[in-house]
Amino acid sequence: MTVLVAGGGIGGLTMALTCHEIGVPVTVLESVREIKPLGVGINLQPNAVRELMDLGLGPKLDSIGIPTKEWALVGRNGNDIWAEPRGIDAGYNWPQYSVHRGELQMLLYHEVLDRLGPDSVLAGHRVEGYRNRAQNHQQSGVEVTAHDRHNDATVTLHADVLLGADGLHSAIRAQMHPGESEPIWGGAVLWRGSSMGKPIRTGASFTACGSLDQRFIHYPISPVDPATGLQHINWIAELTFDPSGGWRESDWNRRADLDEFLPQFEDWTFDWLDIPQLIRSTDEIYEYPMVDRDPVDSWVDGNVALMGDAAHVMYPVGSNGASQAIIDARVIGAAFLKRGVSSNALNSYEAALLNDMSALVLRNRGAGPLAILGEVDKRCGGVFDDIDDVLERSEVEAFMARYKAAAGFAIEALNNAPPTIAPQSTAP
Ligand SMILES: Cc1cc2nc3c(=O)[nH]c(=O)nc-3n(C[C@H](O)[C@H](O)[C@H](O)COP(=O)(O)OP(=O)(O)OC[C@H]3O[C@@H](n4cnc5c(N)ncnc54)[C@H](O)[C@@H]3O)c2cc1C
């Protein structure tokens, strides 16, 4: 009864902690030689935070994240379109966190090493493919080949189940769905960075400003330093181009230059936020063409399943990428508890989530909750004095409630849901 996980990102490491919690031996194969704290800010929705707390990570998560208090949309002229409380302030039993992706990954990584031992993560092992073994008395499970980058050698490992948590450019998905094209770019490019800035609004607000074609996202990922009055701000500047021209490769770590996008944001200064100044004060800026993949009709091939971005990479407009990777891991763990470490368990995970996630991928392609910015743009060019002249509040309320339900974090439903994995559960 063993599990191999391809990929030591947020999803793969949560999977390892979940297997350990329910008594299933697991090894993570991670392609990079050394896991480093890469990326910038991400948001964890309360449904994912609940799972990390159930794994006993609440206090550690709290030490690296900011509990988000507010989610706000702002027009091109800096006036409020919509603001709603988030996390505990919204009535959830669990907070929402804004956190540095790399710090979260390192937290999970160290937790895996502490709980499972130093050999539980094989860094420098790039998974290349798999072969389902015949289900008979001699052979079962799956054979996995990986390139050991330290020794430049091919290694073969066996397990009952392989989980492909290997992200956007998943090798497992490529084998499971041969002929699938490269990730699809819809025209938007994100420039991402983090720098020290003055708190705005609640000091823990996620703020999206502008329109669908040009927008700026701002949220803090550290508390205010009492000595300076500043906090670490994560920002994203986004522009949309004609996708027919193509763009550079989608790589989360590609460095970018200011000149490529700052001129378009040069006059985005409001009395409460100076966007060009915040961008200029940033040391490292990363570019990312916003890509996704068309949903597929299956995440499972025998004893192999896709999870996280490998299964359902989506536009990062609704803060669901990392959150859903965590949920996937927990739903797979729950399926192992019910059906054993088996293809049956993988099929029940797929049955529980595939349709909803496929719909969410497409919903996010339509800008997810940020679609409201597009509606305001359409009605008044994004410039207004009083939003009540442009939108009915009830329209937005209903839209946001539908989005939360689709993404699995409707308040009542989540608060009333039993734990995905009951404490002290052990796999059969
Ligand atoms: C370096 C990096 C930086 C990121 N920065 C941001 C960010 O700033 N903002 C944001 O919203 N999202 C970011 N993301 C994406 C975000 O982490 C994911 O959308 C989300 O966490 C889902 O997690 P995942 O575990 O499915 O995939 P990921 O977090 O992407 O993890 C996949 C892991 O698999 C490894 N891997 C890939 N191929 C193989 C292979 N063949 N064999 C073994 N291992 C393999 C990768 O090295 C990586 O560690 C980043 C991802 C990466 C890898």
The ligand as a Gaussian input file, in Angstrom:
#p B3LYP/6-31G(d) Opt

LIG

0 1
 C        8.010000      28.048000      -9.207000
 C        6.529000      28.348000      -9.154000
 C        6.106000      29.641000      -8.838000
 C        4.740000      29.937000      -8.804000
 N        4.345000      31.206000      -8.486000
 C        3.028000      31.499000      -8.414000
 C        2.590000      32.815000      -8.058000
 O        3.392000      33.701000      -7.797000
 N        1.253000      33.069000      -8.034000
 C        0.328000      32.077000      -8.323000
 O       -0.883000      32.342000      -8.270000
 N        0.726000      30.828000      -8.622000
 C        2.034000      30.515000      -8.699000
 N        2.423000      29.253000      -9.028000
 C        1.384000      28.240000      -9.324000
 C        0.747000      27.738000      -8.046000
 O        1.729000      27.293000      -7.141000
 C       -0.193000      26.595000      -8.421000
 O       -1.215000      27.110000      -9.276000
 C       -0.916000      25.987000      -7.247000
 O       -0.184000      26.049000      -6.068000
 C       -1.273000      24.520000      -7.558000
 O       -0.226000      23.712000      -7.075000
 P        0.310000      22.374000      -7.719000
 O        0.948000      21.666000      -6.587000
 O       -0.747000      21.694000      -8.490000
 O        1.380000      22.856000      -8.767000
 P        2.756000      23.629000      -8.547000
 O        2.731000      24.451000      -7.309000
 O        3.046000      24.279000      -9.832000
 O        3.810000      22.466000      -8.272000
 C        4.216000      21.522000      -9.246000
 C        5.531000      20.934000      -8.796000
 O        5.865000      19.831000      -9.630000
 C        7.224000      19.903000      -9.995000
 N        7.367000      19.173000     -11.243000
 C        7.051000      19.584000     -12.494000
 N        7.256000      18.589000     -13.389000
 C        7.688000      17.528000     -12.676000
 C        8.055000      16.188000     -13.043000
 N        7.986000      15.752000     -14.301000
 N        8.479000      15.346000     -12.058000
 C        8.538000      15.756000     -10.764000
 N        8.203000      17.011000     -10.377000
 C        7.773000      17.875000     -11.328000
 C        7.496000      21.394000     -10.057000
 O        8.869000      21.673000      -9.920000
 C        6.682000      21.903000      -8.879000
 O        7.401000      21.875000      -7.675000
 C        3.778000      28.926000      -9.096000
 C        4.209000      27.621000      -9.423000
 C        5.569000      27.327000      -9.442000
 C        6.028000      25.911000      -9.783000

